[in-house]
Amino acid sequence: MSKKTEDSFRFLQEFNQPSDEGMQHGFAVNHQVVGSLHMSWKPPMDIFYSGENLVIIMDIAGVEESQLYLSFQDQRLEIRGIRPEPGGYPDREFHQLEVNFGPFQRSVSIPFSIESEQIRARYAGGFLEIVIPVPGVEDRRGLLELD
């Protein structure tokens, strides 16, 4: 690995370290570093209520559906996967790095009781859409905890 590549990875690791953001809009944010050069990244995610549903939309273009894992346990929805880095460029010297590759993981604590069978997920056009029905819509203002 060239010196420029090592410096680029070192910069990205430092840049992507978790910050002490605290609570923003009721969401607790967590981000993990995995391995020495393979860091996890945080895909952008929208969470909103629409009618009687809680909707989560995540931008994960380039992730193969076979590399996408969703689990729901103890009222916590976990989304993880891997976006592979495109090959075919062995002699790269980076000019600009904005696209994240490698493993990612996000989780959301759901503030109401629900069975996993009620959760619907769809992946199309690079977007993961998760729809969760909200029991008792009047109670939907509870805080979501986001990791």
Secondary structure, 3 states (H helix, E strand, C coil): CCHHHHHHHHHHHHHCCCCCCCEECCEECCCCCCCCCCCCECCCEEEEEECCEEEEEEECCCCCHHHEEEEEECCEEEEEEEECCCCCCCCCCCCCCCCCCEEEEEEEECCCCCCHHHCEEEEECCEEEEEEECCCHHHCCCCCEEC
